[in-house]
Amino acid sequence: HHHHRQEMLAGSRRPHRSRRAPLRFEVSSENPKTLRNCQGILQKMIQHKNAKVFMHPVDPIALNIPDYFDIVKRPMDLMTVQKRLSSGFYDSASSFQEEMMLIWKNAMLYNPKSNPVHYAAKIMMKDFSGTS
């Protein structure tokens, strides 16, 4: 399905960028440590008691929220981050962190403060920020 195709494209773009020697050196010396760290943080977030609603892509049809994609321009969820992390999509811990933050920011943007999902996102964001 098409998620995978996007990843392949993203994957095939990367060697292109790493042709600059200093960057390649940086990636080879930094990556294993930071990305292993990201894996650990991601696992913690997946096991979080509030993680359930953030696990999979939001389905506006099933949830009956047809305006979701009008408001949330860059949908993100934990399983998508996990797929990207294991396929080498992220070239730094900060790009991983940015997409993780997007999950909570989207939820807080779409759902009013009174909504339990907004509250859950706020807590997860706070816990996530505490881990990094």
Secondary structure as the mmCIF struct_conf table of DSSP 4:
data_model
#
loop_
_struct_conf.conf_type_id
_struct_conf.id
_struct_conf.beg_label_comp_id
_struct_conf.beg_label_asym_id
_struct_conf.beg_label_seq_id
_struct_conf.end_label_comp_id
_struct_conf.end_label_asym_id
_struct_conf.end_label_seq_id
HELX_RH_AL_P HELX_RH_AL_P1 HIS A 2 ARG A 17
TURN_TY1_P TURN_TY1_P1 SER A 18 ARG A 19
BEND BEND1 ARG A 20 ARG A 20
HELX_RH_AL_P HELX_RH_AL_P2 ALA A 21 ILE A 46
TURN_TY1_P TURN_TY1_P2 GLN A 47 GLN A 47
BEND BEND2 HIS A 48 HIS A 48
TURN_TY1_P TURN_TY1_P3 LYS A 49 ASN A 50
HELX_RH_3T_P HELX_RH_3T_P1 ALA A 51 PHE A 54
BEND BEND3 MET A 55 HIS A 56
TURN_TY1_P TURN_TY1_P4 PRO A 60 ASN A 64
TURN_TY1_P TURN_TY1_P5 PRO A 66 ASP A 67
HELX_RH_AL_P HELX_RH_AL_P3 TYR A 68 ILE A 71
BEND BEND4 LYS A 73 ARG A 74
HELX_RH_AL_P HELX_RH_AL_P4 LEU A 78 SER A 86
TURN_TY1_P TURN_TY1_P6 SER A 87 GLY A 88
BEND BEND5 ASP A 91 SER A 92
HELX_RH_AL_P HELX_RH_AL_P5 ALA A 93 TYR A 110
BEND BEND6 ASN A 111 ASN A 111
TURN_TY1_P TURN_TY1_P7 LYS A 113 SER A 114
BEND BEND7 ASN A 115 ASN A 115
HELX_RH_AL_P HELX_RH_AL_P6 PRO A 116 THR A 131
#
